[in-house]
Amino acid sequence: MTVRIYVPRDAAALALGAERVAKAISEEIAARGLDAKIVRNGSRGMHWLEPLIEVEVAGKRIGYGPIKAKDVASLFDAGLISGGDHARCLGEVEELPFLKRQTRLTFARCGITDPLSLDDYEAHGGLAGLRRAISMLPADIVKQVTDSGLRGRGGAGFPTGIKWKTVLDAPGERKYIVCNADEGDSGTFADRMIMEGDPFVLIEGMAIAGLATGATKGFVYTRSEYPHAIAAMSRAIDIARSAGILGTSVLGSGKAFDMEVRTGAGAYVCGEETALLNSLEGERGIVRAKPPLPAHKGLFDCPTVINNVISLASVPVIMDKGSAYYRDFGMGRSRGTIPIQIAGNVKHGGLFETAFGISLGALVDDIAGGTASGRPVKAVQVGGPLGAYFPHSLFDTPFDYEAFAAKDGLIGHAGIVVFDDTADMLKQARFAMEFCAVESCGKCTPCRIGSTRGVETADKIARGIEPEKNRVLLADLCNTMKFGSLCALGGFTPYPVMSAMTHFPEDFVPTPLIEAAE
């Protein structure tokens, strides 16, 4: 029986040498005349172990990692194809604590299957949700998604079912499904992992959204910095179309839905849905005023569903298992699971999918293992570059939209970036303002001018120029940007700035003696 050796083709693994490892394994198989083949899977999300090599033995996956090309010969000498012992052997991968503690619904197949094998996808539960949706009325599909409690995983947390119902009820001969895959937040990579590791689940989710709302065309809008995701999604769409999953009759239902990938130039503001629509139409990526909402007049002035990758990729399991099954996970109004991306100064960075409700402290101190530097954790930024900095005193905050909002924070796309006690929070606040100034589309004054003035004010504080007056001015600028900006870029930039000022005031006091010595 042919032995399957899994070598990830995920971008994180490739960055750490997975392609060289795959080549070395291929050469060893040929040289030793072994009955084995390489399967290029996605990543399991344990990035400190990448490249993570797995071999299937007696129905179990034995892992080895992290592996370099120079380790490959010794792996085969130790009996890799039979799961032999080796210094890099991790044992059964599913039993590793980081994976065993997760609740994988959206990422159930990621790292397990061949991303471009429909047979693999169906063998692991794929297309069950779409087949069920085909037999249902559009309103019943929408109700199932609404009852599940699924909220937008891109950051806003808006109920997905309400958005779908608005588009279903909107008059229009043409409707669209737009997947926002413009994942630009620092420390986030869940969208990329799905597109590279399980692209069919996104295709299935978008097809279900089309059936539910009457949309017949879908677009995946992603960024040019994701070449591997673009290639995987494009190939998966071709395969799905050839198999009749996409096209004029989805799985023989007589209902049409097709889709394609569109690539943006990498403007951060195009993660905002109306700027994304402008870019998708070939216009400059600037924010539109609302109303009208995209659900009424979106792409090409047609009713449009705009959902994040994770939102759409969560729909198939809801349709397959039922709304009650999905809603049973989580807390409060935050239902289901959330793929949390752990990055920054941590020992164990990667993707951890779990039900809403886990505390920030459990994530940072326990699951992530604390800092890689071994120094104390000073701050954790949750929600990307526009997210608030949380000190250790707030580590009891549960991962829940309302709980974070109550502490003047936001979950966003659920990326967390950890900083140790050497971090200068004044510099981090300045970076937030500078980031906004660079990425602003320029349409509204509070964002365009306020962020520039924010950088200048932070620099004055650092130089000891009227520090108290400029701290008050910086807070006033934040207030103006928060309530006066047209979109979340300017509106959320105050979160990292104000949280840094509030929780780390000692970093906003200049040290003129040190500056003089320098």
C-alpha positions in Angstrom: 0.0 0.0 0.0 1.3 3.4 -1.0 2.4 5.5 2.0 1.3 9.1 2.0 3.8 11.7 3.3 2.3 15.1 3.9 4.4 18.2 3.3 2.6 21.5 3.6 2.5 24.0 0.8 1.1 26.7 3.1 2.9 30.1 2.7 4.2 30.0 6.3 5.7 26.5 5.7 7.2 27.6 2.4 8.8 30.6 4.0 10.5 28.1 6.4 11.8 25.8 3.7 9.0 23.4 2.9 9.8 23.3 -0.8 13.3 22.2 -0.2 12.1 19.6 2.3 9.6 18.2 -0.3 12.3 18.0 -2.9 14.6 16.1 -0.5 11.8 13.7 0.4 11.1 13.1 -3.3 14.7 12.3 -4.0 14.9 9.9 -1.0 11.8 8.1 -2.1 13.2 7.6 -5.6 16.7 6.7 -4.4 15.4 4.1 -2.0 12.7 2.7 -4.3 9.9 3.2 -1.8 6.2 2.9 -2.4 5.4 6.3 -1.1 4.0 9.6 -2.4 4.0 13.2 -1.3 0.8 15.0 -0.6 1.0 18.8 -0.4 -1.4 19.8 2.3 -2.2 23.0 4.1 -0.9 23.9 7.5 -2.2 22.7 10.9 -1.4 26.2 12.2 1.4 25.3 14.6 3.9 27.6 13.0 6.8 27.0 15.4 6.8 23.4 14.1 6.9 24.2 10.4 7.7 22.6 8.1 5.7 19.9 9.9 6.0 16.6 8.0 3.4 13.9 8.6 3.2 10.3 7.6 0.0 8.2 7.7 0.5 4.9 9.6 -2.4 2.6 10.5 -4.9 5.4 10.1 -2.9 7.8 12.3 -0.8 10.8 11.3 2.7 10.8 12.9 4.4 14.2 12.9 8.0 15.3 12.6 9.0 18.9 12.9 10.4 21.4 12.4 12.2 19.7 9.6 15.0 21.1 7.4 16.1 19.5 4.1 19.3 18.3 5.8 17.2 16.2 8.3 15.4 14.2 5.6 17.9 11.4 5.0 18.1 10.7 8.7 14.3 10.6 8.9 14.2 7.8 6.3 17.1 6.0 8.1 14.9 6.1 11.2 12.0 4.5 9.3 9.9 7.5 8.4 7.4 5.6 6.3 6.5 3.4 9.2 6.4 6.2 11.7 9.8 5.4 13.2 11.3 7.2 16.1 13.5 10.2 15.5 14.7 13.2 17.4 12.2 15.4 15.5 9.3 12.9 16.1 6.3 14.5 17.7 4.1 11.5 17.9 0.5 11.5 16.8 -0.3 15.0 15.6 -3.9 15.0 16.7 -2.7 14.4 20.3 -0.4 17.4 20.4 -1.8 19.7 23.2 -2.0 22.8 20.9 -4.3 20.9 18.5 -6.2 18.7 21.1 -7.4 21.8 23.0 -9.0 23.3 19.9 -12.6 23.0 18.6 -12.1 22.9 14.8 -15.2 23.6 12.8 -14.2 26.0 10.1 -10.6 24.6 10.0 -11.7 21.0 10.4 -9.9 19.9 7.2 -7.1 22.4 7.1 -3.7 20.6 7.2 -5.4 17.2 6.9 -6.6 17.0 3.3 -5.1 17.7 -0.1 -6.5 21.2 -0.7 -7.1 20.5 -4.4 -8.6 17.1 -4.2 -12.4 17.1 -4.3 -12.4 13.4 -3.4 -10.5 14.3 -0.2 -12.8 17.2 0.5 -16.0 15.0 0.2 -14.4 12.2 2.2 -14.0 14.6 5.1 -17.6 16.0 5.0 -17.3 18.5 2.2 -20.4 19.4 0.1 -22.9 18.0 2.6 -24.0 21.6 3.5 -24.4 22.6 -0.1 -26.4 19.5 -0.9 -28.7 20.2 1.9 -29.0 23.9 0.9 -30.1 22.9 -2.6 -33.1 21.1 -1.2 -34.2 24.2 0.8 -36.0 27.4 0.0 -33.8 30.5 0.1 -35.6 32.0 3.1 -35.0 28.7 5.0 -31.3 28.8 4.3 -31.1 32.4 5.5 -33.1 31.4 8.7 -30.6 28.6 9.4 -27.7 31.0 9.2 -29.5 33.6 11.3 -30.5 31.1 13.9 -26.9 29.9 14.2 -25.8 33.3 15.5 -23.0 33.6 13.0 -21.6 37.1 13.0 -19.1 38.7 10.6 -15.6 37.3 11.3 -13.9 40.2 9.5 -14.1 42.5 12.4 -17.5 44.3 12.6 -19.3 41.3 14.1 -22.5 42.1 12.2 -25.0 39.2 12.1 -24.5 37.3 8.8 -28.1 36.2 8.5 -29.5 39.7 8.7 -27.2 40.8 5.9 -28.3 37.8 3.8 -32.0 38.5 4.4 -31.5 42.1 3.4 -30.1 41.0 0.0 -32.7 38.3 -0.4 -35.5 40.8 0.1 -33.9 43.5 -2.1 -35.3 43.9 -5.6 -32.9 43.4 -8.4 -32.3 41.3 -11.5 -28.7 40.8 -10.6 -27.1 40.1 -7.2 -23.6 39.4 -6.1 -21.6 37.6 -3.4 -18.3 39.3 -2.6 -15.8 37.6 -0.3 -13.6 40.1 1.4 -10.2 38.3 1.4 -8.2 41.5 1.7 -6.6 40.3 4.9 -4.3 43.2 5.8 -4.2 43.3 9.6 -0.8 42.7 11.2 -0.7 39.3 12.9 -3.6 37.8 10.9 -3.4 34.9 8.5 -6.6 32.8 8.9 -8.1 33.8 5.5 -4.8 32.9 3.8 -4.7 29.5 5.6 -8.2 28.7 4.4 -7.6 29.7 0.8 -4.4 27.8 0.6 -5.4 24.8 2.8 -9.1 24.2 2.2 -10.3 26.4 -0.7 -13.3 24.2 -1.5 -14.9 25.2 1.9 -14.9 28.8 0.8 -16.3 27.9 -2.6 -19.1 25.9 -0.9 -19.9 28.7 1.5 -20.2 31.2 -1.3 -22.4 28.9 -3.4 -24.7 28.5 -0.4 -24.8 32.3 0.0 -25.7 32.6 -3.7 -28.6 30.0 -3.3 -29.8 31.8 -0.2 -30.0 35.3 -1.7 -30.5 34.8 -5.4 -27.0 35.9 -6.4 -25.6 34.1 -9.4 -22.0 35.6 -9.4 -19.3 35.7 -6.7 -16.0 37.4 -6.4 -13.1 36.6 -4.0 -11.3 39.9 -3.6 -7.8 39.3 -2.2 -4.4 41.1 -2.2 -1.5 40.8 -4.5 0.7 39.8 -1.5 -1.1 36.4 -1.4 0.2 34.7 -4.6 -0.1 31.1 -3.2 -3.6 31.7 -2.0 -4.6 33.2 -5.4 -3.1 30.2 -7.2 -4.9 27.7 -4.9 -8.3 29.5 -5.1 -8.1 29.9 -8.9 -7.3 26.2 -9.4 -9.9 25.1 -6.9 -12.6 27.2 -8.7 -11.6 25.6 -12.1 -11.9 22.1 -10.5 -15.3 22.9 -8.9 -16.6 24.3 -12.2 -15.5 21.1 -14.0 -17.2 19.0 -11.4 -20.5 20.9 -11.7 -20.3 22.5 -8.3 -20.2 25.9 -10.0 -21.8 27.0 -13.3 -25.3 27.2 -14.7 -26.6 24.4 -12.6 -25.0 23.9 -9.1 -24.8 20.2 -8.5 -27.6 19.7 -11.0 -30.1 21.9 -9.1 -30.9 24.1 -12.1 -29.7 27.1 -10.0 -26.7 29.1 -11.3 -23.7 30.3 -9.4 -20.2 31.0 -10.6 -17.3 32.9 -9.1 -13.8 34.2 -9.8 -10.8 35.6 -8.0 -9.9 39.3 -8.3 -6.6 40.8 -7.0 -6.2 44.2 -5.4 -3.0 46.2 -5.2 -2.7 45.9 -1.4 -4.3 49.1 -0.1 -5.3 48.6 3.5 -8.4 50.7 3.2 -9.8 48.3 0.6 -10.6 46.0 3.5 -13.4 48.4 4.1 -16.3 47.1 2.1 -17.2 50.1 0.0 -13.6 50.9 -0.8 -13.3 47.2 -1.8 -16.3 47.6 -4.1 -14.8 50.6 -5.8 -11.6 48.7 -6.4 -13.5 45.7 -7.7 -15.2 47.9 -10.2 -11.9 49.3 -11.4 -12.2 52.6 -9.6 -9.9 54.2 -7.0 -10.2 52.4 -3.7 -11.9 55.1 -1.6 -14.7 54.9 0.9 -18.3 55.5 -0.2 -20.7 57.4 2.0 -23.6 55.3 3.4 -26.5 55.0 2.8 -27.1 53.3 0.4 -25.8 50.1 2.0 -24.1 47.6 -0.2 -26.9 45.2 0.6 -29.2 47.5 -1.4 -26.8 49.1 -3.9 -23.4 47.4 -3.9 -21.3 46.0 -6.7 -22.3 47.7 -10.0 -25.3 49.2 -8.0 -26.7 45.8 -7.4 -27.7 44.2 -4.1 -24.5 42.6 -2.7 -23.5 40.4 0.2 -20.1 41.2 1.4 -18.7 38.7 3.9 -15.2 37.8 5.2 -13.5 34.5 4.2 -14.1 33.0 7.7 -17.7 34.0 7.8 -18.4 32.3 4.4 -16.2 29.3 5.3 -18.2 28.7 8.5 -21.5 28.4 6.6 -21.1 24.8 5.3 -20.8 23.3 8.8 -23.9 25.3 9.8 -25.9 23.9 6.9 -24.6 20.4 7.5 -24.8 20.1 11.3 -27.7 22.6 11.9 -27.9 26.0 13.5 -28.4 24.6 17.0 -25.1 22.6 16.7 -23.2 25.7 15.8 -25.0 28.0 18.3 -24.2 25.6 21.1 -20.5 26.9 21.1 -19.6 30.3 22.4 -21.0 32.8 24.9 -23.5 35.7 25.0 -24.2 37.0 21.5 -20.9 35.6 20.2 -21.8 32.1 19.0 -19.7 29.4 17.3 -16.0 29.3 17.1 -13.3 31.9 16.3 -10.0 31.2 14.7 -7.5 33.2 16.8 -4.2 34.0 15.2 -1.4 34.3 17.7 1.7 36.3 16.7 4.4 38.6 17.9 6.8 37.8 20.7 5.4 34.3 21.6 6.8 30.8 21.9 4.0 29.1 20.1 2.6 31.3 17.4 -0.1 30.0 15.1 -3.8 29.5 14.6 -6.0 28.4 17.5 -9.7 27.8 16.7 -11.9 27.6 19.8 -15.4 28.6 21.0 -15.9 32.2 22.0 -15.3 32.7 25.8 -11.7 31.8 26.3 -9.8 34.4 28.2 -7.0 36.5 26.8 -4.7 35.4 29.5 -5.3 31.7 28.8 -4.4 32.4 25.2 -1.2 34.3 25.9 0.2 32.7 29.0 -0.9 29.1 28.5 -1.6 28.3 24.9 1.0 30.6 23.4 3.5 29.8 26.2 4.4 33.4 27.0 7.0 35.4 25.2 9.7 33.9 23.0 12.2 36.3 24.7 11.4 34.9 28.1 10.7 38.4 29.4 7.3 39.4 31.0 4.4 40.2 28.7 3.7 44.0 28.7 0.9 44.4 26.2 -1.2 42.4 23.7 -2.8 44.1 20.7 -6.0 42.4 19.7 -7.7 43.1 16.4 -4.9 44.2 14.1 -3.2 47.6 13.8 -6.4 49.4 14.8 -6.9 47.3 17.9 -6.4 48.3 21.5 -3.4 47.4 23.6 -4.4 45.3 26.6 -2.2 45.2 29.7 -1.9 42.1 32.0 -4.6 43.5 34.3 -7.2 42.9 31.5 -6.1 39.3 30.7 -9.3 38.0 32.3 -11.3 39.5 29.4 -13.1 36.7 27.6 -13.0 36.5 23.8 -16.4 38.0 23.1 -17.4 41.0 21.0 -19.3 42.7 23.8 -16.8 41.9 26.5 -14.0 43.5 24.4 -16.1 46.5 23.5 -16.8 47.0 27.3 -13.1 47.4 27.8 -12.7 49.8 24.9 -11.2 47.1 22.7 -12.3 45.1 19.7 -11.8 41.5 18.5 -11.5 42.5 14.8 -10.2 39.6 12.7 -9.0 37.9 15.9 -5.3 38.5 15.5 -3.3 39.0 18.7 0.2 40.4 18.7 2.2 40.0 21.9 4.9 42.5 23.2 7.3 42.0 26.1 8.3 44.6 28.6 10.9 46.2 26.3 8.1 47.7 24.1 7.8 51.5 24.1 4.1 52.2 23.9 4.6 55.8 22.9 6.3 54.5 19.8 3.5 52.1 19.2 0.9 54.9 19.5 2.9 56.9 17.0 3.0 53.9 14.7 -0.8 53.7 14.7 -1.1 57.3 13.7 1.6 56.9 11.0 -0.1 53.7 9.7 -3.4 55.6 9.3 -1.7 58.5 7.6 0.0 56.2 5.1 -3.1 54.1 4.4 -5.8 56.7 4.5 -7.8 57.0 1.3 -7.9 60.7 1.9 -11.6 61.2 1.5 -12.4 62.5 5.0 -10.6 65.2 6.9 -10.5 63.6 10.4 -8.6 60.6 9.0 -6.4 62.3 6.5 -5.3 65.3 8.5 -5.9 64.0 12.0 -3.5 61.1 11.6 -0.8 63.4 10.3 -1.2 65.8 13.2 -1.2 62.7 15.5 2.3 61.7 14.3 3.5 65.2 14.9 2.0 65.4 18.4 3.5 62.0 19.4 6.9 63.3 18.2 6.5 66.4 20.4 5.7 64.3 23.4 8.8 62.1 22.8 11.0 65.2 22.6 9.6 66.7 25.8 7.9 69.6 24.1 5.0 70.7 26.3 4.2 67.0 27.1 1.1 67.6 29.2 -0.4 70.0 26.6 0.4 67.6 23.8 -1.0 64.6 25.6 -4.3 66.5 25.9 -4.1 67.4 22.2 -3.4 63.8 21.2 -6.5 62.6 23.1 -8.6 65.4 21.5 -7.4 64.3 18.0 -8.4 60.7 18.8 -11.9 61.9 19.9 -12.3 63.8 16.6 -11.1 60.9 14.5 -13.2 58.4 16.4 -16.5 60.2 15.9 -15.8 62.2 12.7 -14.1 59.7 10.3 -16.1 58.2 7.4 -14.9 54.6 8.0 -13.2 52.4 10.5 -9.7 53.2 9.5 -9.8 56.7 11.0 -12.5 55.7 13.5 -10.6 52.9 15.0 -7.0 54.3 14.9 -7.8 56.0 18.3 -8.1 52.6 19.9 -4.4 51.7 20.0 -3.4 55.3 20.8 -5.8 55.8 23.7 -5.3 52.4 25.1 -1.5 53.0 25.1 -2.0 56.3 26.8 -4.5 54.9 29.4 -2.7 51.7 30.4 0.9 52.7 29.9 1.1 56.4 30.9 4.7 56.0 32.1 5.8 55.6 28.4 4.3 59.0 27.6 6.6 60.9 30.0 9.8 62.1 28.1 13.2 61.3 29.6 15.2 64.5 28.7 18.3 63.3 30.6 18.6 60.2 28.4 17.8 62.3 25.3 20.5 64.8 26.2 23.0 62.0 26.7 22.2 60.6 23.3 
